[in-house]
Amino acid sequence: METIVYMSGTRWDSLSGTDKMLATSLAKTHHILWVDHPVPLTSYEDVRRHLVRSLRGVGEDVATNISRLRIPALPGVSKPMVRRSTDVLVRRCVGAALDRSARRIAGIVNSSPIMLFPSRRPEGTRLLHVTDDWLAGTNLMGFTSSHLIRVLEENIRSADAISAVSEELAAKISRFSGRPVEVLPNGCTPATTPSGSSRSPVVALVGQLNNRLDLDALESVAATEVPLLIIGPRADGDPVVRSRLDALLSRPNVDWRGLVAQEDVALLLQSVSVGITPYADTEFNRSSFPLKTLEYLAAGLRVVATDLPSTRWIDSPAIAAARTPTEFSQLVLKALREPTTRELRKDMDATARQHSWDSRGAKIRGLLSAPTVEGLADDVRPTVDHALLTRFNLPSKGFESLVRAKDGWLHNRVELFERYCLPSVRAQTRKGFHWIVYFDPESPKWLLDRIQDLSADGLFTPIFRAEVSADELLSDIEEVTGRQTQNLLTTNVDNDDGLAADFVAQVQDVQCSELPSAIYLSSGLIKGDASVYLRHDDRNAFCSVRSSWSAPVTCWSAWHNQLSEIMATEEIGGPPAWLQVVHGLNVSNRIRGRLVAADPFADRFPGLLDDVATVRTLELVRDALFEGPVRLLRDGLRSAIKAATIRLLGRSGIDRVKVFLGQSRREIE
């Protein structure tokens, strides 16, 4: 029997939700290695008891064909100083379990918003299953949005396939990742009420009591004095929500049972008449797929639910959708009065069978058995005139002129261009683009000869100008591209940096809501002497601008971090799309981001990371706990000083200060 690794967003002994039900269904055909959500050692006795076994990758058998691997974490798991160490512990425990496994790994399902896929890639497909709108749910999950985005981007990069629980969420993740996303909704366990069994005129609510609920609707139902059975624990961190729940649960017509075993929940639902799903109309809930709605139908109950996309998607005559609290309570009273006909019962049973957990498990098996997407070439004909733009050694003023005047700068720049920039553009999987490289007409003869050799294959078009005006730039682009389509796409590429092999394809595939729009592929790598760092930057220098030829605008219309001030912006997450190289003659680049191993990114940047040293676990921990925070502090201080200088001297004042300091340093040397 092969193994499926299931990296869960919960612990095994938590409420029986999406992850536990899917894992149980998958266990009918596979051995399941269930990976717990990381929790602090200090808070969970069982995690402390299993610590050594967890670090060795030894799980505990908890159900038929299911082994549970607990993941320890340091106290303050959501704190910036701790969560990087959590990444290391997750990969240590899961990696050890994979090393110990004698079974073939059929695949890895990752439904956790904070756990990364294992760094070592076993056989089998990696499926990222997004169970909630993690981008909109930071307040509910206790993690910062930047951390959740970082984990999501890295997991998207590692995943062979992506799925989400609702059409709304699948569309959102697809826009974020630039990749197709399968819809894999929650399910239910089909059940039928025994013939002749009686039901009481009671309304039931199942699930956690938290701030996802529409308390106005729930209070409106309670105010009708109908018997209300509430099953589920409280998770009311908000004081206002806590106070309102206190008042609601103290009403004489409300029977609150708290946490109840799953099998007992099923028995209780057989005795009531109506199930309710009163969710607040929020961005987070609009992307969700509440488990309880299908569970009610499987138990033979009429349902009253908030009018959310998932409610409409189920499309059952047994579900009544409400838009206001008053309408919600009125529909509940109506559902209690109306009998459940044989035809309606048949529809409920058919819906439950159609959306069973076993059907969801079958879809996951299909996704895990599908071929991976790694290494597939992309040679789609472009529908836009796309020009990469590079300033090689154009004469410049201010601080940059001091940098370019240093001995050896031009020779060093040619070496970097041939080492990183040129091969990365040549390696693009989509070839439908043009590349213009601007050179100083006063360039030395040795460089002119080298340019002739490098451009002989037509990869780039060299153009010699002392400066490039907006009109000249557009004229050059039109001449080089031939203006064959209705739209123009331009991308800035610095001559000492590199692109991921699918960079052009990703940028060309972005669907802009309006034109012109700036496009940023926000995830990239920063390379030092022998190490590489993962960086998220929504205003990076690898900016692109899409516009119409009737009103053309380019990526050089403003500084890369100021394009959003003059046009709409599209920020696209996903795997690292660019490589910024830090070296001794940079104008402004420096090490930023999080230290990572280079191996997982090697295929995206062919040949560009060959000289990066192997990173040891201790180095990752040291960077996460000490060196990374120091860089964050440094960058924060630099940003504060820069902002203060701009307020005092204006934007041009920054350059004047750099020139002064640069000249002073040269005089001292």
N, C-alpha and C positions, 0 to 999 in steps of 0.2 A: 504494500500500500504506500503510495507516494504521500509526501507531506505538503500541506499548504500552510505557510506562515501567515497568521492573522494579527497584524499590529493594530490594537484596538484604541479607541478614544476613551475607553472606560476600563475599570477593573472587573475581573470575572464575577466577583461577588456583589457588584453593584446591581441596580435595577436591570431586569431583562429587557434590553433595548435592541436596536438595530444590529449591533456587532455580535451580541451573544446569539441572537436568532439566526443570523447568517452563518456564523461559525458552526452552530449545531446542525444546520441543514447540510453544510459542506462536509461535516464529519460522517455523513452517511456513505460517502465514497472515498474520503481521504482522511489521513491522520492530520490533525490540526495542532500546530504549535501556536497557542494563544499567547500573545505578548501584552501584558498589562500596561495600562497607562502609568507613567512614572509618578511615584508619590514619595514624600519625605520619609527617610528612615526613622526620624524621631516621632512620627505620628502613627506609624503602623507597626504593631508588634510582629505580625506575620512576615513583613518585609525584612525586619531585622533578623528574624529566625531563619529565613531562607537566604540571607545575604551571600554567604559563601557559595551555596548551590547556584544562585542566580548569576554570580560573576563567572562561574564555571560553565554556564549555559545549561544547567540541569533543571528541568521543569518538574511540575507535580501533576500527576494524573487526576483530573477533576471530573471527567465525564467520559463516556465511551468514545474512544479515538481522539480525545482532546487532552493535551498537556498544557499546563499553565506556567508561564515564565514571568515571575515578578520582576519589576524594574525598580531598583533603589534610586533615590535622588537625595541630594543634600537639602537641608531646610531652606525654605524660600525658593522653591523650584521655579517660580515665575519671575524671580529677580534677575536683572541683566548679568550680575556677577556669577550667578549659579547656573543659569540655563545652558550655557555653553558646556559646562561640566556634565549636565544631563545628557547632551548629545553624545558625549564620549562614553558615558555609562550605558546608554541604550545600545550603541554600536558594539561595545565590549560584550554585553550580555547576549545580544542576538547573534553577534558574530561567533561567540563561543558555542552557542546552541547549534548553529549551522555546521560548525566544524565537527561537532560530536555526532551529528545526525548520520545514521547509516542509510537512511532513505533518500531517494531522489527528491529534490525540491520541485514540486509542480508549479509553484508560483508564490508570490508574496502579495497579500492584500494589505494596504496601509490606509486605515481610516482615521488616523490620529492627526489632529491639527498641530502637534508639537514634536512627534517622533519622526526622525529621518529614516529613509530606507537604509539597509545595511550598506556599508562601504564596499564590502566584498560582494561581488555579484555571483550568486549561485545560478544553476540552471533554472529555467522557468521564467514566466512573464511577471512583470511588476505592475500591479493594478493600484492606482491611487483612487480611493473611493471617498468622495467628499460628502459627508453626511449632513452638514449644516453650512450656513453662510459664514465661514470663518473670517472672511474679510469684514463683515458687518457685526460680528458677535464678540468683539473684544471685551466689552463690558460684562458679558455673561461668562466669559472664560477666564478672565483675570490676567490675560497676557496682553502686552502692547501690540498694536497693529503692525509695527515694524518687524517684531519677532515672528508673528504669524505669517506675514508676507514672505519673510526670509525662508521659513520652513516650507511654505507652500511652493515657492519658486524652486527650491532645491529638489523637492519631491516631484514636481512637474518635470524637471530635467531628468530625473532618474526613472520616471515611469514609462512603461511601454504602452499603457492604456490608462485612460482616465474615465471615471464615471461619477455621477452625482444623483442625489435622491429626487430631484424634481427638474422639470423642463426649465423653470425659471433659473435655478441654480446652475444647470448644465450650460445654459446660454451665457451666464455671467462668467463662469470659469473658462469657457471657450474664448470669450473676449479677452480675458486676463492672460490666458496661456498662448493664444494663437493656435490652439490644437482642437481637434474634434473631441467631444465629450459625450459619452453614452449616458442615457437616462436609465438609472437603476433605482426605482422607488422602493420605499419600505414595503413590507408585506404583512401577512397575518397567518394564523393557523386556522384553517377552515374547521368549523364546528357547527353542529346543528342542535337545536333545542329538542329534547325528547318529545315525541308526540304526546299531546295531552297535558304537558307541563303548564303550570299557571305562572303568570307574571304579575307582579304588583305594579301599580301606577307610580313607579319611582324613577327618578332621573339620576343617571350615574355620570360621574366625571372620574376618569382614570389618568394618573400621571403626576409628575412633580408639580407642586404648588410654588410657582416662582413668578418673576415679573414678565414672563412671556404671555401670561394669561390676560385676557380682557376682563379685568375685575368688574368693570361696569356691567358687562353682559352677565357675569356670574352672579353679581348682586341683584340684578334685575330678575333672574330666574328664582333666586332665593326669596325675593320679595313677594312672589306669587303664592308662597306657602306650600308649594308642592314638595313632597319628600325628596330630599337631595342626598344621595350617597356619594361621598368623596373618598377615593382610594388613592393613596400616594403620600410620600413624605413632603415635608415643607422644605423649601430652599429659598427662603425669603430674606435675603441679605439687606434689601432696601427697607428702611424704617417705616416708610409710608405703606409699602406693600404688607409688611408685617402687621401693622396696626389694622389694616383693612381685613386681612385674613383672620386675625383674632376675632374681630366682630362677626365676620361671616360664619366661622366655625362654631361660634357660641350660640347661633340661632337654634331654636328648638326643632326646626324642620330639617336641620343639617346633621347627617351622620358621617363623621369623619373617622375612617378606619386606620389612617396612617399607612405605613409600608406593609404590604400584604404579599405573600408568596404568589408566584405567577399562576400556579394551579388553582389557588383559592380565588384569584381575580376572575378566572374563567367561570367558576361556580357562581360567584356573586352576580356576574353579568347575565347568567341564565335566569335570574329571578327578577330583573328590572325590565323596564319597557323602552326607555329612551337613553341614548348616550350623547353627550355633548362635548364639543371641541371649541371652547371659547378662547380663541387666540387673538391677541392684539394685532392690529393691522400695521406691522412694522416691516422694515426692509428685511430683517433677519427672518421673520415669520413668513414673509411672502416667498422666500426661497426654500422653506422647510417642507417636510412631508410628515405630518403628525402620525405616529403609530396608532394612536387611539381610534382614529376614524375607521380604519379598516378592521380593527379589533372589534369595534361595536357591530359592524356589519356581519362579521364572522359569527358573532354571538346571536345574530338574529334581531338586532335592535334597529329601530329607526334612529337617525342621527340628525342633530342640529349643530351646524358648524359655522364659524366665521367664513365669510365669502372671500377665501384666499385661492390662489391659482391651483394648489393641490386639491382643494375641495372640488373645484370644477373639473379637474382632470379625471377624477374617479368616475364622474358622470353616472351616478346611480340615482334612480327615482326614490330611494330610501333616504337620501340626504337632502336636507333643506338648508340653504345657505342664507345667512343673515348679515345685513350691512350695519345695523345699529343695535344697541342694547335692548331697546324696546321691541324691535322686530325679533330679536333673538328669543326673548321670553315668550312672545306671542306664538312663535313657531314651536316652542317646546310644549306649550299648552295644546296646540293643535295636534302635535304628534302623539300626545298622550290620549287624545280623544279618538283618533282614527285607528281602526283595526288594521292589523297586518294581514293582508290577503295572501292567498296561496301563491298568486303570481308575483307579489312583492317578495315573498320568502324565497321563491325560486331565483329571483334576480339577485338577492343577497347571497345565496349560496354560490351562484355562478360567479359573482364578483369576487368572493372570498377565494374560490378555487383559482380564478385567473391571476389573483395577486398573492398567491401563497408564498411562504418563505422558500418552499422547495423550488418554485418557479424562479425566484430570485437567485437561489443557489445555482440553478442550472445555467442562468445567464452568466454568473461569475465564472463558472467552469468553462463556458464558451469563450469568455474574454481572456482567461488564462491560457487557453489552448491556441489562441490566435497567434499568428507570427508577430514578432516584435517589429518596431518601426526603425530600429537602429540601422544606419548605413544606407537607407534608401535614397537613391539619387532623385533630385527634383529639377527637371528641365522644362518647366512649364513656360510657355511663351508669355512674356510680360504684356500687360494691358496698359502700361504707363511708360513714358520716356524717363528712364532712371539714370541719373548721372552721379557718380561718386566724385567728390571734389577734394583735392589735396593741395595745400600750400607747401611746397617743398622748401624753397629758400627765398621767397619773396622778400624784398627789402622791407624792413619794419622799423617803426619808431618806438621810443620809450624803452622799458625794461628789457623787452625781447631783443632789442638791438645789441644790448650789452652781452646777453647770453650768446647770440650768434657771432659776436666778434671774438669769442674765445678761441684760442689756438686749438685746432683739431676738430672744431665743431662740425664743419662740413663733411670731413672724412667720417666722423662718428655717425653723422646722420645718414650717410649713404649705407654704412654697414647695417644700421638698424632697419633702414628701408628694405634692404635685401634680405635681412634675417627674419623680419616679422611682417611688415606691411605687404610687400610684393607677393610672397607665397600665400598669405592668407586670402588675398583677393583672387589669386589664381585658383585657389581651392574651392571657390564658391560653387555650391551645388546647382544654383540657378545662374545661367550665363546671360540672361537678357538685361544687360546693363552696359553703361559706358563709364570710362574713368578718365577724368581730366586731371593732370598734374601740372601745377604752375611752377615755373622756374624763373629765377632772375636772369634777364638777358645778359648781364655782366658776369655770369658764372664762368669759372676757370675752364680752360680747354679740356683738362682731364675729366671734369664732370660732364661737359658736353659730349665727349666721346662715350662716356659710360651711359649717359641717357640714351644715346643712339642705340647702343647694344641692348639695353634693358627694354626698350620700347619696340624692338624689331618685330616681336611676335604680335603686336597690335593690342596687347593687354591694356595699355594706357596711351592716352594722347598727350604728349608734352606740349605745353603752350608757354611761350616766353613773354612775360610782361613785367614791367617795373612795379605796377600796381594794377588792381582789378576793380573797376567801377561796377556798379550794379548793372548798368546797360551792357558793358563789355562782357560781364559774366553770362548774362542771358543770351547774348549773341553767340558766345563760344559754345554754350550748351546746345543751342538750337542747331548750330552747324555740325556739332559732333554727333548728336542723337538723330538728326534728320527730322525731328518733330513729327513722329509717325502716329501719335495718339492724341487724345484730347487733354491728357493730364501730364503734369511734370512732377517728378520726384527727385529730390536732391539729398545727398548724404555727405556729411563731413567726415573725412578720414584723415587723421594726423599721420605724418609719414613715419613715425617711430612706433606706431601701435598696430594691432592686428584685429581681425574679424573672425568670428566663428564661421564655420563652413556654410551654415544656413542663414547667415545674417541677411543677405540680399533677399532670400525667399521670405524670411519673416517680415521684413519691412514692406516688401511689395504686397504681402497678403493682408496688411492692416486695413480694415474698413473704416475710413474716417467719417465721422458724423457730419462734418462740414469742411469746406475748403476756404482758405488754406488751413492746414493743421500741422502742428509740429508732432513728430513721432519720436518717442524715446523707448528703446529696448533697455529696461531699467537694470537688468542683472548682468554683471560682467566680472572679469578677473583682473587683479592688479598683480603684476609680476615684479618681484625684487631680484636680487642677485641670484638666489637659488631657492626661492620660495614663492608661493602663489597664495593670493588672498581673494576670497569671495566678497564682492561688493555690490550693494544695492544703491543705485544713484538715479533718481528720477529726472535729473537735469544734467546728464553726462554729455561729454563732448562728441559722442558718436550720434549726433542728432540728425534727424531727417525732416524734411518739410515736403508735404504733398499739396499741390495747388493745381488750378486749371491753367492751361496755356493762355486763356483769354485774360487772366489776371495773375501772371506768374509771380511767385515769391520763392525765394531759395533759403536754404539752411544758413546762408551767410548774411541774411537780412538783419540779424542781431546776434549778440553774443549767445553762445549755446544755452546758457542758463537764464537768458532773458527772452527767449522766443515766446514763452507763455504769456508775456505781457502784451504781445501784439497779435496773437492768433490763438485758436483753439489748440488743445493739447491731447494727445493719445499716449498713455503710459502703458506699456506692454510688459508684463512679467514673463516668467518662464526661465529656461536654462540660460547660463551665461552666454551672451551674444557678442562680447567684445573683450579685448585684452589690452590693458593699458600697461606700458612698460616704464618702470621707474629706473632712471639711470642718472649718472652724474651731471648731465647737461640738460636736464628737464627745465622747462620754463617754470612750471608750477606744480607738477605732479608729485605725489608722495604716497607712501604706503598707507592704505586704508583698508577697512574690511576685516574679515575673519580668516585666520590661517586655515588652509585646507590642503588635503592631499591632491596632487596633480593628476593621478591616474584616472579618476572618473571623468576628467575633462579632456583627456588626450585626443579622443576621436573627434571632438568638436573643434580642436585647434591643431590640425595635423602638423607635427614637427615643431611646433612653437614652444612646447613645454618639455622637450626632451632633456634639457639640462637642469630641471628642477629636482632637488634632492628629495629622497623619501622622508616623509614626516612621521616621527614617532608619536605614540599616544601621549607621552609626557610633554612633548612640545605643544601638542594641541591643547592640553590642559593648562600649561603655563600661559599660552596665548589667550585662552578664554578667561583665565582668572586674573592675570596681571598685565601682560603686554597690550592686549586688546583694550581694556579700560584706560590705560595710559594714552593710547592713540586717540580714544574718544575724548579724553580730557584735553589733549593737545589741540585737536580739531575744534573743540568748543571754544577754547581760548583764542585761536586764530580767527574763528568766525566772529567772535565778540569784538576783537580788535579791528577787524576789517569793517564791520558794521559801524563802529564808532568813527573810524577814519572817513567812511563815506558820508556820515552825518556831518562831520566837521569840515571836510575838504571837498566833498563831492566825489563822483566816480573817478574822475580824472586824477583826483588826489592820490588814489591808491598807486597809480603808475608812477607819479612823481616821487612818492616815498620810496618805491622799489628802486627807481633810477638812482636816487640819492644814496641809498644804502649800498647798491651795487657798485657805484663809483667809489664810495669810501672804502669798500672792501678791496677793490682793485688797487687803490693807492697804497693801502696798508701792505698788500702782497708785493 
